[in-house]
Amino acid sequence: MEVPTVVSAIVETELSSYEITGHVLEGDIHREFEVVDEAGDQYVLKVAGDTEEERARVKHEAVVVGSLQEFDFVPDLCGSGVVDSYPFLLFDRVEATEQWGTARWETTAARTLGETLARVHTDIEPRAEWRTSGDAHPLPESQPPAATFETLCELRTSDRRRLAELLPDVAAVLQETTAERGVVHGDVTIDNVRFSSDARECTLVDWETATVADAYFDVAIAELRTFQLFSSLLSVPEETILSELRAAYGVPSSAVRRIRAHKILQLCRMVPRVERLGPYASWQRRVDGSCLEQVERVLERTVRRCTFAEPLEGLGTRGSGDSEE
């Protein structure tokens, strides 16, 4: 296994009692490796990428996770530091279980994730030490106008310019409805939620984008990128999963339009991204079929449910059927 020079230097100088045993992830922002200590216990070594932004994000995660160790939904941080300007983190390895196709597991997972997000948004108070570390990469979605502008810019460079017609209505919904301010994880995707075997517990990993923002953004991303994009794996109706998650979280009916608006904004950004770069790695590992078609299906259903616009021609449901969203 080929190991980058900086990773070897980190192990040799800071983690000499550990051994690299495998490669976990080569992401846009960081790299992850499996390591073991002398007793054979397993850990994950996370090392920042090469740009200043990537390094700032991993340094921010070190500050955030280090200040949240009392919470059982945060992974145990065993060490952190900087070698040759590359920040690194050492975590206890969190095993993940996925039992798609098992109705009890799926509904329990939805409830557990809803309960966990409610705890994130209500129990965590932003810490003073986050302020400096978080300034390097404020979450775009923390300010809906900024997110709308970024989405518009992406769509103008793609073949899906007509999707931009949705954005004024999305912006109006986000302006008319009330945000629920709180600490958000910022990236509650299927790869960042680690469920226990019975799905009654979960750990959220990758806190690089944690900030203070609209808590309903977290709910929207959790519904969309943990369940809806993977609806072909579910054995129970999608609307049942979303109902379980929202009930466990305590989502008021007045917030549903806001959650859907956040989803539309994200889906409009995902369409050109998937067209340009191909399917998400999380999709490729789990699903056979077209990621782009599934993004389009979910987008059209969500637009229809939001009631502010008719589905745009050219998206097409491709026989997806209707659902809660």
N, C-alpha and C positions, 0 to 999 in steps of 0.2 A: 504494500500500500504506500503510495506516494504522499508524503506529508509536507506541507509548506514549511519553508525555513523558519518563519516566525513561530509557527506552532511547535516545531521541535525545540526552538529556543525557550519558549514558555515552559515546556515540560522539563527541560534540562535545568533551567535556572530557578523556577518557582514551584514546580510540581515534581520534584525528583523521585518521590515515592510512588508516583503513578506511571502507568504504562498505557499508551494508546493502543486500542484493540480493534477499532473500526471507524469508519466514516459514516456519519449520520446524515449530514445535510451540507450542501453547497448552495447557500442562498444569495439573494441580492445584497443583503446587509451583513450577513455573518456566515461563519462556517462552524459546524458542530462535529465533534468527535466523541466516540465512546472511549472512556478510560476506566481502568480498574486500579485499586490500591493494592497494597501488599496482602491484605486480607481477602482479596477477591471481590470486594464490594464495587458496584458499578456506579459510574458518574457520567455526566455529559460536560465536555469542555466546549465552551462557546467563545469564538474569537472573532473580533470585528473584521470587516472588510477593509479595503484599501483607501477609501475616500474619507475626508474629514467628517462628512455627514454620517457615514456608517460608524465611524469611531465614536462620534458624539452620541449616537443612539444607544450603543452598547454601554457606554459610560453612564448614560441616563438610566438604563435598565438596572445597572449595578446599584445606583442610589435608591431607586424605587423599591426593588426587591429586597435590598438590605434593610429598608425601613419597614417592611411588611412581613417580617418573619413570624410574627405571632398568629398570622392567619393560615388556616389549614388548606386554603385553596391556592396558596402561593408556594412554589417549589422551594425546597431547602437550599439556601445558598451556602456552599462550603468554602468558597474562596473567590477572590477577585484581585485584579491588579492590572498593571500596564507594563509591557515589555516592548522595547523599541517602538514606542508610541502606539502599540496595538493593545487596546483593552481586552481583557478576557474575564470570563466567569466560569466557575466550576459549580455545577448543580448535582444534587442527588438525582440519579436517574428515576424518572417517573414512568412506570409502565402504563400503557394505555390498552384498554379493551374495547373493541367494537363488535357488537353482535347484531348487525343489521339483519333484518328478516325475522327478528324475535320481537313480537309486539310488546311484551312486558318490558324488555330492556329499552326499547325505543321510547316508550312513554315515560318510563322512569328517568331516562337520560334527559328528556325535555324538561321534566319537572326539576331535576337536580340542577340543570343549567340555569333555569329561571330563578331558582332559590339562590344560587351562587352569585348571579349577577346582581340580585337585589342586595345581597350582603356587600358586594363590591361597592355599589353605588350609595349605600346608606351607612355602612360601618367604617369605611376608610375616610379619614380626613387628610386632605393634602398636606404634605409636610413642607416646612420651610426650605429644606435642602433640595427639594425638587425644582425650585424656581430657576436656579441657574442652569441646571443640567437639562431642563426641558425647553429652554429658550432656543436651543439649536434646531429643533425640529417640531414646531407646534403642529398638532394634528390638523390637517386641512379642514376636516369636518367639524372642528370646534367652532368655526364661523361659517354658517351655511352660504352667505354670499361668496366667500372665497371658494368654497367647494363647487358652487354653481359655475363660477367663472372658469375654474380649472377644467371642469367637465366640458364646458363649451369649447375651450381651446382644444381639447383632445378630439372632440367630435368634428371640429372644422378641418382637422388634418386627416380625417378618415372618410370612408365612403358612406358613412351613416349620418350625414349632416341633418337629415330629417329628424333624428332623435332630439336635436337641439330645440325643436318646437315644443317639446315637453317641459323644458327647463323653466320658462316663466311661471307655469302653473305649479311646478314643484317649489320654486322659490316663494310663491304666494302662500302655499300650505305651510311651509316652514316659518313664514312670517306671521301667519294667522294663528298658528297653534303654539302652545307653550312648551318651551324646553324644560327639562328636568336636570338642573345643573348638578354635577357630582363628579367624583373621580371615575374615569372610565379606563378600561383596559385598552380599547382602541383597535383590537385585531382579534376578535373572538371568532376564529375560523375553526374548521374541523380538525386541523393539525395542531391547533393551540389549546384544545380542550381535551384533557386526558381523563377519561372515565374509568372508575373502578369496575371490576368484573360484574358487579350487580347494578352498576350505574347509580348507586346511591351517594357516591362521592365523586367530585371531579376537581382537578387541579388545572389552573390556567397558567400556561407558560408563555414566554416571549412578551415581556412587559415593556418593550422598547418604545411603544407609542402611548404609554400611560400618561394621562393629563387630566385636567379639569375641563369638561365639555358637557354636551347634551347626553344624558344617560340613555335616552331612547336611540341614539346612534348605536351604542353597544347592543341593545336589544335587536335592532334591525339587522346588524351584521351577524349576530348569533343565529337568528332565524334563517337568514339568507344563506350564509356560508357554512353553517353546520348541518342544516336540514334541507332547505328548499332546493338548493342546487344538486342535492343527492337524493331527491325524492324517489328515484328509481330503485334505491336500496331499501326503502321503507316497506314494511308489511302492513302498516296502518295508514289511513288517509292523512295526507299532509295537514289538513285543517285540524285534525285531532292533535297532532304534534304541536302546532302553533298554539292551540287553545290551552294545552297542558303547560307549555312554557309561560304563556302570558298570565295564566291563573296563578302559577307558582310565584311569578315575579310580582304580580299585583298591578298589571298594566290597566289603567282606566280606559274606558271606551273612548274617551275624548282624545287619547294619545294614539289611537290606531292609525289615523290618517297621517300623523307625523312620522310614525314608523314606516309606513308605506312610502312616503315621500323620500325618506332617507334611502330606502331600498332602490327606488327608481333612479335616484342620483348615482348610486353605486353601480347599478346594472348598466346605465348609460355609459359609464366609464369602462365597464368590463367588456362591452361589445367590441370596441376598437382594440382594446388590449389583447383579447383572445384572438381576434383576426390577425393582429400583427405578430404576436409572440407564440401563439398556440395555446393549448389547454393548460390550466393550472396543474402543477405537479400533484396537488391533492386529488384532483379529478383523475388524472392518469393512473394513480395507484389504486383507485377504487372502482372506476366505472368504465365500461365499454360503451362507446357511442360518442356523439358529437357534443363537446362542451359548449360550443357556440349555440347550437340549437337549444340546449337546455337553458342557457342564459336568456335567449330570446323568448322562450316559452314563459319563463318566470316573469320577465319584464312585461310581456303583453298581459298576463293575468293580473299583475300588480297594477298596471295602468287602468285596466278595466275596473278593478275593485276600488281604485282611488276616486272614480266618478268624475274627475275633472277633464278627461279627454277621451276620445275614441281611440282604439288601438290603431297605430299607424300602419298603413299598407307596407308590405315588404318584410314585416317581422314574421308573421305567420305562426299559428299555434301548432301546426304539424301534428294535429290529432292529439294534443296533450291533455284535453279534457279540462274541466274547470276545477277549481279548488278554492280554499278560503282566500288565497291571495290573488 
